[in-house]
Amino acid sequence: MDLREFLTGLSIDPGALAGSIADPKGAVAKAGLDETGQRLLRSRSATAMWNFLLGRSNGADGAAETPLPTEIQEALDGKRGSLVVVGTGIRTVGQMTVEALAWIRVADVVPYLVADPIGEDVVRHLNPAGAVSLRGYYGEGLHRKQSYDAMIQHILGNVRAGKRTVAAFYGHPGVFAYPSHESVRQARREGYLAFMLPGISAEDCLFADLNVDPAVNGCQSFEATDFLLHDRIVDTSSQLVLWQVGVLGDWTYRHDGYDLRAFPLLVQRLTALYGPWHECTLYEAAVLPSLPPTITKIPLSQLTAQYVNAGTTMYVPPVRAAAVNWSVASAMDLPRQQAS
């Protein structure tokens, strides 16, 4: 087996990738990877591997073997605590990456915070001995920051105890997920191997379901409370995404709905920017297969808090065309129709 075939197999088989993470040398031997492929893997040279995979080299001149730093090698060998943060996607079914599935399988412990029972079942099925829910750190009326700090200490406690820790969060683990980022930051400061793998966020689902492209006219993205509190400057010729409109102004955890007395302030701000009849979209991604997303289009003049909940994301399309800087367009030698 050559390197290309070996890497392709890892890309489509979570079990094979998990085996490679747990025992890299054993996985290589089991797959029967040829000597050229083994040498290229040991080189850890992206250039050498790409040249081989693209047919620019036969691999004979691959870079010399490059060993990993001791602390990283010890973490990968399970001799030292480590942290990997993964995402389960918004819709667990089909949205968990091969990497996320593999890392959950090989973990000593998997503290997790997911939004649906299927996500919980998946994590527990992949690692029944190590799966531990973090949801218990939420408390009715408790400031969410207190809950997050407790989650962080739970995660880091496992790392400090020498465990291969894989923390799983719903959606993208780096998008609106303070405990994930702070856990990685603190673990790295303490000298542990810690990194995050990307996942599918609500915004990724929004772009697909609403058929909008953030590259067309550009896109600004804000947490709704932050948007109001800091009087953010909005370019109304670009697209606007506002997160967590259904928890606007409420810093606590509430199981049965949030205090949205500040919601009219958001409507007032948006109306001043876009006008009362500009249409916005209230969006909730589907969390189960075969179910459609929830998409509600409504003029700002009719928007009230009754239309939103904790899972609602708001999308506001541009209200005007972007102005062209003709001196820059001329300097770039762009035709007038293209610049427009």
SULFENRA-V846436 format. One record per residue. RES is the residue in three letters. PHI is phi in whole degrees, 0 to 359 (NA if undefined). BURIAL is + if it has 9 or more other ideal C-beta (glycine too) atoms within 8 Angstrom, else -. Layout:
# SULFENRA-V846436
res->RES phi->PHI burial->BURIAL
res->RES phi->PHI burial->BURIAL
This chain:
# SULFENRA-V846436
res->MET phi->NA burial->-
res->ASP phi->266 burial->+
res->LEU phi->299 burial->+
res->ARG phi->298 burial->-
res->GLU phi->294 burial->-
res->PHE phi->297 burial->+
res->LEU phi->291 burial->+
res->THR phi->297 burial->-
res->GLY phi->298 burial->+
res->LEU phi->294 burial->+
res->SER phi->288 burial->-
res->ILE phi->245 burial->-
res->ASP phi->234 burial->+
res->PRO phi->302 burial->+
res->GLY phi->295 burial->-
res->ALA phi->295 burial->+
res->LEU phi->294 burial->+
res->ALA phi->299 burial->+
res->GLY phi->297 burial->+
res->SER phi->291 burial->+
res->ILE phi->291 burial->+
res->ALA phi->289 burial->-
res->ASP phi->212 burial->-
res->PRO phi->304 burial->-
res->LYS phi->294 burial->-
res->GLY phi->295 burial->-
res->ALA phi->294 burial->+
res->VAL phi->296 burial->+
res->ALA phi->295 burial->-
res->LYS phi->298 burial->-
res->ALA phi->284 burial->+
res->GLY phi->72 burial->-
res->LEU phi->297 burial->+
res->ASP phi->291 burial->+
res->GLU phi->297 burial->-
res->THR phi->298 burial->+
res->GLY phi->297 burial->+
res->GLN phi->298 burial->+
res->ARG phi->295 burial->+
res->LEU phi->293 burial->+
res->LEU phi->297 burial->+
res->ARG phi->292 burial->-
res->SER phi->289 burial->+
res->ARG phi->54 burial->-
res->SER phi->259 burial->+
res->ALA phi->297 burial->-
res->THR phi->298 burial->-
res->ALA phi->297 burial->+
res->MET phi->291 burial->+
res->TRP phi->296 burial->+
res->ASN phi->300 burial->+
res->PHE phi->291 burial->+
res->LEU phi->295 burial->+
res->LEU phi->270 burial->-
res->GLY phi->78 burial->-
res->ARG phi->271 burial->-
res->SER phi->210 burial->+
res->ASN phi->270 burial->-
res->GLY phi->85 burial->+
res->ALA phi->294 burial->-
res->ASP phi->256 burial->-
res->GLY phi->301 burial->+
res->ALA phi->297 burial->-
res->ALA phi->295 burial->-
res->GLU phi->301 burial->-
res->THR phi->239 burial->+
res->PRO phi->290 burial->-
res->LEU phi->283 burial->-
res->PRO phi->304 burial->-
res->THR phi->305 burial->-
res->GLU phi->294 burial->+
res->ILE phi->287 burial->+
res->GLN phi->298 burial->+
res->GLU phi->295 burial->+
res->ALA phi->294 burial->+
res->LEU phi->293 burial->+
res->ASP phi->277 burial->-
res->GLY phi->79 burial->-
res->LYS phi->267 burial->-
res->ARG phi->212 burial->+
res->GLY phi->299 burial->+
res->SER phi->208 burial->+
res->LEU phi->222 burial->+
res->VAL phi->236 burial->+
res->VAL phi->253 burial->+
res->VAL phi->234 burial->+
res->GLY phi->246 burial->+
res->THR phi->259 burial->+
res->GLY phi->80 burial->+
res->ILE phi->282 burial->+
res->ARG phi->255 burial->+
res->THR phi->305 burial->+
res->VAL phi->294 burial->-
res->GLY phi->91 burial->-
res->GLN phi->253 burial->+
res->MET phi->276 burial->+
res->THR phi->286 burial->+
res->VAL phi->301 burial->+
res->GLU phi->299 burial->+
res->ALA phi->299 burial->+
res->LEU phi->301 burial->+
res->ALA phi->293 burial->+
res->TRP phi->294 burial->+
res->ILE phi->299 burial->+
res->ARG phi->299 burial->+
res->VAL phi->267 burial->+
res->ALA phi->289 burial->+
res->ASP phi->284 burial->-
res->VAL phi->214 burial->+
res->VAL phi->231 burial->+
res->PRO phi->291 burial->+
res->TYR phi->222 burial->+
res->LEU phi->220 burial->+
res->VAL phi->238 burial->+
res->ALA phi->258 burial->-
res->ASP phi->216 burial->+
res->PRO phi->295 burial->-
res->ILE phi->292 burial->+
res->GLY phi->301 burial->+
res->GLU phi->296 burial->+
res->ASP phi->297 burial->-
res->VAL phi->297 burial->+
res->VAL phi->299 burial->+
res->ARG phi->291 burial->+
res->HIS phi->290 burial->-
res->LEU phi->289 burial->+
res->ASN phi->215 burial->+
res->PRO phi->298 burial->-
res->ALA phi->280 burial->-
res->GLY phi->253 burial->+
res->ALA phi->288 burial->+
res->VAL phi->221 burial->+
res->SER phi->287 burial->+
res->LEU phi->264 burial->+
res->ARG phi->299 burial->-
res->GLY phi->296 burial->-
res->TYR phi->282 burial->+
res->TYR phi->285 burial->+
res->GLY phi->222 burial->-
res->GLU phi->304 burial->-
res->GLY phi->79 burial->-
res->LEU phi->278 burial->+
res->HIS phi->302 burial->-
res->ARG phi->300 burial->+
res->LYS phi->299 burial->-
res->GLN phi->296 burial->+
res->SER phi->296 burial->+
res->TYR phi->296 burial->+
res->ASP phi->297 burial->-
res->ALA phi->294 burial->+
res->MET phi->298 burial->+
res->ILE phi->300 burial->+
res->GLN phi->294 burial->-
res->HIS phi->297 burial->+
res->ILE phi->298 burial->+
res->LEU phi->293 burial->+
res->GLY phi->300 burial->-
res->ASN phi->292 burial->+
res->VAL phi->298 burial->+
res->ARG phi->296 burial->-
res->ALA phi->279 burial->-
res->GLY phi->87 burial->-
res->LYS phi->265 burial->+
res->ARG phi->285 burial->+
res->THR phi->255 burial->+
res->VAL phi->238 burial->+
res->ALA phi->266 burial->+
res->ALA phi->247 burial->+
res->PHE phi->235 burial->+
res->TYR phi->290 burial->+
res->GLY phi->70 burial->+
res->HIS phi->273 burial->+
res->PRO phi->291 burial->+
res->GLY phi->254 burial->+
res->VAL phi->246 burial->+
res->PHE phi->54 burial->-
res->ALA phi->216 burial->+
res->TYR phi->301 burial->-
res->PRO phi->300 burial->+
res->SER phi->292 burial->+
res->HIS phi->298 burial->+
res->GLU phi->291 burial->+
res->SER phi->297 burial->+
res->VAL phi->296 burial->+
res->ARG phi->300 burial->-
res->GLN phi->292 burial->+
res->ALA phi->298 burial->+
res->ARG phi->295 burial->+
res->ARG phi->298 burial->-
res->GLU phi->271 burial->+
res->GLY phi->91 burial->-
res->TYR phi->264 burial->+
res->LEU phi->291 burial->+
res->ALA phi->211 burial->+
res->PHE phi->206 burial->-
res->MET phi->237 burial->+
res->LEU phi->254 burial->+
res->PRO phi->287 burial->-
res->GLY phi->220 burial->+
res->ILE phi->262 burial->+
res->SER phi->262 burial->+
res->ALA phi->298 burial->+
res->GLU phi->293 burial->+
res->ASP phi->300 burial->+
res->CYS phi->295 burial->+
res->LEU phi->300 burial->+
res->PHE phi->301 burial->+
res->ALA phi->287 burial->-
res->ASP phi->287 burial->+
res->LEU phi->269 burial->+
res->ASN phi->58 burial->-
res->VAL phi->239 burial->+
res->ASP phi->243 burial->-
res->PRO phi->296 burial->-
res->ALA phi->280 burial->-
res->VAL phi->271 burial->-
res->ASN phi->76 burial->-
res->GLY phi->81 burial->+
res->CYS phi->211 burial->+
res->GLN phi->253 burial->+
res->SER phi->226 burial->-
res->PHE phi->222 burial->+
res->GLU phi->288 burial->+
res->ALA phi->299 burial->+
res->THR phi->294 burial->+
res->ASP phi->299 burial->+
res->PHE phi->302 burial->+
res->LEU phi->281 burial->+
res->LEU phi->298 burial->-
res->HIS phi->257 burial->-
res->ASP phi->50 burial->-
res->ARG phi->301 burial->-
res->ILE phi->276 burial->-
res->VAL phi->247 burial->-
res->ASP phi->268 burial->-
res->THR phi->285 burial->+
res->SER phi->269 burial->+
res->SER phi->250 burial->+
res->GLN phi->280 burial->+
res->LEU phi->234 burial->+
res->VAL phi->241 burial->+
res->LEU phi->243 burial->+
res->TRP phi->268 burial->+
res->GLN phi->55 burial->+
res->VAL phi->294 burial->+
res->GLY phi->275 burial->+
res->VAL phi->234 burial->+
res->LEU phi->307 burial->+
res->GLY phi->79 burial->+
res->ASP phi->247 burial->+
res->TRP phi->268 burial->-
res->THR phi->259 burial->-
res->TYR phi->266 burial->+
res->ARG phi->223 burial->+
res->HIS phi->289 burial->-
res->ASP phi->251 burial->-
res->GLY phi->114 burial->-
res->TYR phi->255 burial->+
res->ASP phi->282 burial->-
res->LEU phi->250 burial->+
res->ARG phi->296 burial->-
res->ALA phi->274 burial->+
res->PHE phi->300 burial->+
res->PRO phi->301 burial->-
res->LEU phi->294 burial->+
res->LEU phi->293 burial->+
res->VAL phi->299 burial->+
res->GLN phi->299 burial->-
res->ARG phi->295 burial->+
res->LEU phi->293 burial->+
res->THR phi->296 burial->+
res->ALA phi->295 burial->-
res->LEU phi->278 burial->-
res->TYR phi->246 burial->+
res->GLY phi->95 burial->-
res->PRO phi->292 burial->-
res->TRP phi->258 burial->-
res->HIS phi->291 burial->+
res->GLU phi->269 burial->+
res->CYS phi->248 burial->+
res->THR phi->237 burial->+
res->LEU phi->263 burial->+
res->TYR phi->231 burial->+
res->GLU phi->225 burial->+
res->ALA phi->291 burial->+
res->ALA phi->288 burial->+
res->VAL phi->257 burial->+
res->LEU phi->228 burial->+
res->PRO phi->295 burial->-
res->SER phi->77 burial->-
res->LEU phi->265 burial->-
res->PRO phi->280 burial->-
res->PRO phi->291 burial->+
res->THR phi->264 burial->-
res->ILE phi->231 burial->+
res->THR phi->237 burial->-
res->LYS phi->262 burial->-
res->ILE phi->208 burial->+
res->PRO phi->295 burial->+
res->LEU phi->301 burial->+
res->SER phi->295 burial->-
res->GLN phi->253 burial->-
res->LEU phi->282 burial->+
res->THR phi->225 burial->-
res->ALA phi->295 burial->-
res->GLN phi->293 burial->-
res->TYR phi->271 burial->+
res->VAL phi->238 burial->+
res->ASN phi->217 burial->-
res->ALA phi->297 burial->-
res->GLY phi->261 burial->+
res->THR phi->275 burial->+
res->THR phi->244 burial->+
res->MET phi->255 burial->+
res->TYR phi->242 burial->+
res->VAL phi->238 burial->+
res->PRO phi->285 burial->+
res->PRO phi->299 burial->+
res->VAL phi->253 burial->+
res->ARG phi->211 burial->-
res->ALA phi->280 burial->-
res->ALA phi->287 burial->+
res->ALA phi->281 burial->-
res->VAL phi->268 burial->-
res->ASN phi->274 burial->-
res->TRP phi->290 burial->-
res->SER phi->292 burial->-
res->VAL phi->291 burial->-
res->ALA phi->300 burial->+
res->SER phi->295 burial->-
res->ALA phi->296 burial->-
res->MET phi->273 burial->-
res->ASP phi->61 burial->-
res->LEU phi->271 burial->-
res->PRO phi->299 burial->-
res->ARG phi->301 burial->-
res->GLN phi->291 burial->-
res->GLN phi->287 burial->-
res->ALA phi->293 burial->+
res->SER phi->286 burial->-
